[in-house]
């Protein structure tokens, strides 16, 4: 019963974050500044430390982690450029984004939310206390997950309707992850490779997509401050829950 309550809270937290981004989409530049900081913070203070712990615990290869990270970075870069080449006739327009890039980014975030759900399910299999701690960690960043999903869709010129659809999918994703743990458990090695790959993806979209887009029209102390706030927010959240 308690597991269902926490899974339900992940759903609510994600929805609220996404709806917040939709409601204040006229302030999208400021939201992008914050989201870029959040994504960098997740990569540096959440995922990379977990990768290091897996390397220490299971003696996994650091080189393999870096290769997987680079594959995640380069693969998304290649896919983004492929979409751009397929629409090369649109290059005459000075400000053009490709909706497919936003969809690809949202799908990657949704898949990660599934992994969050798997983490919750595995945590409750180990013990109720571990399950609660993992759930609290997921719930705490699901608000920003919802914001990230919506923001990446909107800055790539997807409609608000489509953003709502993907937001709902992102909110459901942890529930799917929990249900999947009934049938299988992901091996530590595959988890290690996946996390490294996803870290590369996060670093790419924050540094190469969101930050440049946020600062394209104006640079301000407020915008930079929001990026730093996003980084500090994730640092505090991750350290409080460890």
N, C-alpha and C positions, 0 to 999 in steps of 0.2 A: 504493500500500500504506500509506504513512504517513498519507494522508488518512483511510483507513478506521480506523486506530488512534485518531486524534484524535476522529473522529465517535463511535466506540465509547465513548470516555472521557466525552463529553458525556452519553451515555445512562446510564452508570454514576453520574456525578456527580448528575444529576437524581434518579435513583432513590434514592440514598443520602440526599439532602436530604429527600425526601418521606417515606421510611421513618423517618427521624429524627423528623419532626413527628408521624407516626402513633404511634410508640413512646412519645413523651413528651407525648401529647395531654392527659394529666392536668395538665400544666403549660402548657396552651394560652394562658393569660393572659400568661405570661412570653414565650412564643414569639411571640405577637402583638406584644408590645412591640418585640422584636427585628426582626420582619418589617416592621413599620411603618417603622422606621429604614432597613432595607435598601431598601424600595421608594422612599422619599423620596431615598435616596442614589443609586439607579439613575437616577431622573428628573433629579436636579440635577447629578450628577457624571459620568454616562455619556451619557444621551440628549441633554440640553440642550446640552452642549458639542459633540456631534456635529452637532446642528442648526446651531449657530453656525458651525462649520467649513464646512458645506455652503453656508450663506448667503454666507460670505466667498469660498469657492472658485468658486461658480457664480452669484453675485450674485442669489440667490433673495430673495424678498420676506420681510422680517421680519413684516410685517402678516399675510401668508398663514400664516406659521408660528404666530402667535398665534391666528389664527382657527381653524386646525386643532386647536391645543391646547385652545381653549375648547370646540370641538365635542366633542372627546373627553371633556372634563370634564362638560359639560352633558348629552350624550347618555346617558352612563351614569347620571347622576343621574335623568334622566327615566325611563329603563328601570327603574331601581330603584323609583321611586315608582309606576310603572304596575303592577309586580308587587304592591306594597303595596296599591294600590287594588283590585286583583282579589281580594285576600284581606282586604278591609276588615272582614268579620265576625269576623276573628281579633283585632281590635284590643283586645278585652276582656282579652286575655292580656298581662300586663305585660312579659314577656320573650319576644318572638317574632321569629324571623328567617325569611327566605324562601329555601328551597333553590335556587330558580331564580336568585337573585342570585349565589350561590356558583358555580353552573354557568356563568353568563354571565362572571363574573370569570375562572374557570379557562379557558374557551374563549379569552378575550382573551390570557391568558398563553401558551396553547398556540400561538396564531397568532404571537405574538412569538417563540416558540422556533423556529417554522418560519423566521422572518426571520433568526434567529441562524444557522440552518443555511445559508440562502442566502448570508449573509455569509462563512461558512467556504468554501462552494463557490466564490464569486467570488474570495476571497483566494487559494485554491490555483490558480485560473486565471491570476492575475496572476504569482504566483511561489510557490515552496514556502515560503520564509521568511515571506512575508506570510500565507500560509495557516496556518502554525504559530502566528504571533502572534495572529491572529484566533481560532483554535481555543483557545489558552490563555486568552484573555479570556472566551470563552463558557464553557469548562469551569469557570473560577474562580467564575462567578456562577450556574452551573447548579445547584449544591447549594442555594443560596438560592431559585432558581426552583422547585425541587421542594418546598421548605418553603412557599413562598408559595402554590403551587397547592393543596396539602393544607390549609393553614391557612384559606384563603378558603372552601374547601368545608365544613370542619368548623365554623367559626364561624357559618355560615349553615344549620346543622342538616342537612347531608347525612351520609349514612352513611359509615363507614370503608371499606366495600366500594366505594362510588361514588368515594371519594377515591383509592383504589388504582387504579381504572380510569382516572381522569383523570390520575393521576400517570404511569401507563404511557404514555398518549397524549402527555403533555408530554415524556417521555423519548424517545419516537420522533420527535417533531416536528422536531428539528434534522436527523435523518437524511433526513426527507422534504424539508426545505429544501435540503440538499446535492443530492439527486436532481433537484430541480426546476431547478437551475442547469445541468443537462445540456440542458434544452430552452429556457430563456429566462433573461434577466438583467433585473432590475427597474431601471427608469430612475432616475437620481439625483433627479429631481424628485418622482416618486412615493414614493421612499424618504424624501425630505425631508418630504412631507406626512404619510406614515404615522408617522414618528418623532414629529412634532409632536402628532399625534392621540393616539398611545400615551402620550406624556408627560402629557397632560391626564388620561387614564384613570388612570395611576399616582398622580398627585397626588390625584385624587378618592378612590380606594379607601384610600389611606394616611391622608389627613387626615380624611375624612368617615366612613369605615367602621371601619378597623382600630384606629386610635388611640382613638376614643371607646369602642369595644367593649372594648379592653384595660383602659381606666381606668374602666369602668362600675361595677365592684364595689369596686375599691380603687385608691388612688394610693399608690405607694411609691417610695422612692429607687431600689430595685432595678429597678423597671419602667422608670422614666425613664432609668436608666443603660443598660439593655438597648437602648432606642431610640437613644440616643446611640452605643452600641457598633455598632449596625447601620449608622448613618450613617458613622461613622469607618471601619468595615470596608470599605464600598464605596468610600469616598474613597481608601483605601490601595490597594485592588485596582486601581481604574481608573487611578490615577497610576503604579503600578508597571508596568502593561502598555502605557503610552503612551510 
